[in-house]
Amino acid sequence: MHPSVLSAVQIAATLALTTWMITGFTRLPGRWLRWKMFCRATFTIVTLTGTTKDGRTEPVNAYHYLSPGSFILGPPQLQVIIAHLTSSGHYSRIDGHGRVLSAHGDQPMEVRHNRVVL
């Protein structure tokens, strides 16, 4: 095969593959997580403040309580962590705010008096 024809075929194949990869990120609705690998995942980005029994407030890192190697924190898992921290006596109250990111886009989320509110 002639070298210029071969390079034209390589360029066309490269452009087709690149176009296919780019459109794979934009097919699903929403602003975040459009890639098919993440289309069923729900991520929570949250800032929490815990109030101790003596009235002091301190930041709470909910991600510290995930299983090793886990990084996906959905609202149900966040509620379980908050319930554990309050029932075990670490905090009397936990409040906060954040965002829930999913294939349907992102939405605001609040934690009010130990409850996750979407």
C-alpha positions as a Markdown table, in Angstrom:
| # | Residue | x | y | z |
|---|---|---|---|---|
| 1 | Met | 0.0 | 0.0 | 0.0 |
| 2 | His | 1.2 | 3.5 | -0.7 |
| 3 | Pro | 2.6 | 5.3 | 2.4 |
| 4 | Ser | 0.3 | 8.4 | 2.0 |
| 5 | Val | -2.8 | 6.2 | 1.8 |
| 6 | Leu | -1.7 | 4.3 | 4.9 |
| 7 | Ser | -1.1 | 7.5 | 6.9 |
| 8 | Ala | -4.5 | 8.8 | 5.7 |
| 9 | Val | -6.2 | 5.6 | 7.0 |
| 10 | Gln | -4.3 | 6.0 | 10.3 |
| 11 | Ile | -5.4 | 9.6 | 10.6 |
| 12 | Ala | -9.0 | 8.8 | 9.8 |
| 13 | Ala | -9.0 | 5.9 | 12.3 |
| 14 | Thr | -7.5 | 8.1 | 15.0 |
| 15 | Leu | -10.0 | 10.8 | 14.4 |
| 16 | Ala | -12.9 | 8.3 | 14.5 |
| 17 | Leu | -11.6 | 6.8 | 17.8 |
| 18 | Thr | -11.1 | 10.2 | 19.4 |
| 19 | Thr | -14.6 | 11.4 | 18.4 |
| 20 | Trp | -16.1 | 8.2 | 19.8 |
| 21 | Met | -14.2 | 8.6 | 23.1 |
| 22 | Ile | -15.3 | 12.3 | 23.4 |
| 23 | Thr | -19.0 | 11.5 | 22.8 |
| 24 | Gly | -18.9 | 8.7 | 25.3 |
| 25 | Phe | -18.5 | 11.4 | 28.0 |
| 26 | Thr | -21.5 | 13.4 | 26.9 |
| 27 | Arg | -24.4 | 11.0 | 26.2 |
| 28 | Leu | -26.1 | 10.8 | 29.6 |
| 29 | Pro | -28.0 | 13.8 | 31.1 |
| 30 | Gly | -26.5 | 16.0 | 33.8 |
| 31 | Arg | -23.4 | 18.0 | 34.2 |
| 32 | Trp | -21.3 | 15.5 | 36.1 |
| 33 | Leu | -20.4 | 11.8 | 35.7 |
| 34 | Arg | -21.4 | 11.5 | 32.0 |
| 35 | Trp | -18.9 | 8.7 | 31.4 |
| 36 | Lys | -20.7 | 5.3 | 31.3 |
| 37 | Met | -18.5 | 3.9 | 34.0 |
| 38 | Phe | -19.9 | 6.4 | 36.5 |
| 39 | Cys | -23.5 | 6.5 | 35.3 |
| 40 | Arg | -24.9 | 4.6 | 38.3 |
| 41 | Ala | -22.6 | 6.1 | 40.9 |
| 42 | Thr | -23.7 | 8.8 | 43.3 |
| 43 | Phe | -21.1 | 10.9 | 45.0 |
| 44 | Thr | -21.5 | 13.2 | 48.0 |
| 45 | Ile | -19.3 | 16.2 | 48.6 |
| 46 | Val | -20.1 | 17.4 | 52.1 |
| 47 | Thr | -18.8 | 19.6 | 54.9 |
| 48 | Leu | -19.9 | 18.6 | 58.3 |
| 49 | Thr | -19.7 | 20.2 | 61.7 |
| 50 | Gly | -20.3 | 18.2 | 64.9 |
| 51 | Thr | -21.4 | 19.6 | 68.2 |
| 52 | Thr | -20.1 | 17.7 | 71.3 |
| 53 | Lys | -22.1 | 17.2 | 74.5 |
| 54 | Asp | -20.2 | 20.1 | 76.1 |
| 55 | Gly | -21.2 | 22.5 | 73.3 |
| 56 | Arg | -17.9 | 22.6 | 71.3 |
| 57 | Thr | -18.1 | 22.4 | 67.5 |
| 58 | Glu | -15.5 | 20.7 | 65.4 |
| 59 | Pro | -15.3 | 19.6 | 61.7 |
| 60 | Val | -16.3 | 16.0 | 61.0 |
| 61 | Asn | -14.7 | 14.0 | 58.2 |
| 62 | Ala | -17.3 | 11.4 | 57.1 |
| 63 | Tyr | -14.9 | 10.0 | 54.5 |
| 64 | His | -12.7 | 8.7 | 57.4 |
| 65 | Tyr | -15.4 | 6.2 | 58.3 |
| 66 | Leu | -15.6 | 4.6 | 54.8 |
| 67 | Ser | -14.2 | 1.2 | 54.2 |
| 68 | Pro | -10.5 | 1.2 | 53.1 |
| 69 | Gly | -10.4 | 1.8 | 49.3 |
| 70 | Ser | -13.9 | 3.2 | 49.1 |
| 71 | Phe | -14.4 | 6.7 | 47.9 |
| 72 | Ile | -18.1 | 6.7 | 46.9 |
| 73 | Leu | -20.3 | 8.2 | 49.7 |
| 74 | Gly | -24.0 | 8.4 | 48.8 |
| 75 | Pro | -26.7 | 10.0 | 51.0 |
| 76 | Pro | -27.8 | 6.6 | 52.6 |
| 77 | Gln | -24.2 | 5.8 | 53.6 |
| 78 | Leu | -23.8 | 9.4 | 54.9 |
| 79 | Gln | -26.9 | 9.0 | 57.0 |
| 80 | Val | -25.6 | 5.7 | 58.5 |
| 81 | Ile | -22.3 | 7.4 | 59.4 |
| 82 | Ile | -24.1 | 10.3 | 61.0 |
| 83 | Ala | -26.3 | 7.9 | 63.0 |
| 84 | His | -23.3 | 6.0 | 64.2 |
| 85 | Leu | -21.4 | 9.1 | 65.3 |
| 86 | Thr | -24.4 | 10.4 | 67.3 |
| 87 | Ser | -25.6 | 7.1 | 68.8 |
| 88 | Ser | -22.0 | 6.3 | 69.9 |
| 89 | Gly | -21.8 | 9.6 | 71.8 |
| 90 | His | -19.1 | 11.2 | 69.7 |
| 91 | Tyr | -21.4 | 14.1 | 68.9 |
| 92 | Ser | -24.8 | 15.3 | 70.1 |
| 93 | Arg | -25.6 | 17.0 | 66.8 |
| 94 | Ile | -24.2 | 17.1 | 63.3 |
| 95 | Asp | -25.0 | 19.7 | 60.7 |
| 96 | Gly | -23.6 | 20.5 | 57.3 |
| 97 | His | -24.0 | 21.2 | 53.6 |
| 98 | Gly | -22.8 | 19.9 | 50.3 |
| 99 | Arg | -23.7 | 18.5 | 46.9 |
| 100 | Val | -24.9 | 15.2 | 45.5 |
| 101 | Leu | -23.4 | 14.4 | 42.1 |
| 102 | Ser | -25.0 | 11.7 | 40.0 |
| 103 | Ala | -25.9 | 10.9 | 36.3 |
| 104 | His | -28.9 | 13.2 | 36.8 |
| 105 | Gly | -26.8 | 16.2 | 37.5 |
| 106 | Asp | -25.9 | 17.8 | 40.9 |
| 107 | Gln | -28.2 | 19.0 | 43.6 |
| 108 | Pro | -27.7 | 20.7 | 46.9 |
| 109 | Met | -27.8 | 18.7 | 50.1 |
| 110 | Glu | -28.0 | 19.7 | 53.8 |
| 111 | Val | -27.5 | 17.9 | 57.0 |
| 112 | Arg | -29.9 | 19.3 | 59.6 |
| 113 | His | -29.8 | 18.1 | 63.2 |
| 114 | Asn | -28.4 | 14.6 | 62.2 |
| 115 | Arg | -30.6 | 14.1 | 59.1 |
| 116 | Val | -29.6 | 14.2 | 55.5 |
| 117 | Val | -32.0 | 16.4 | 53.5 |
| 118 | Leu | -32.0 | 16.5 | 49.7 |
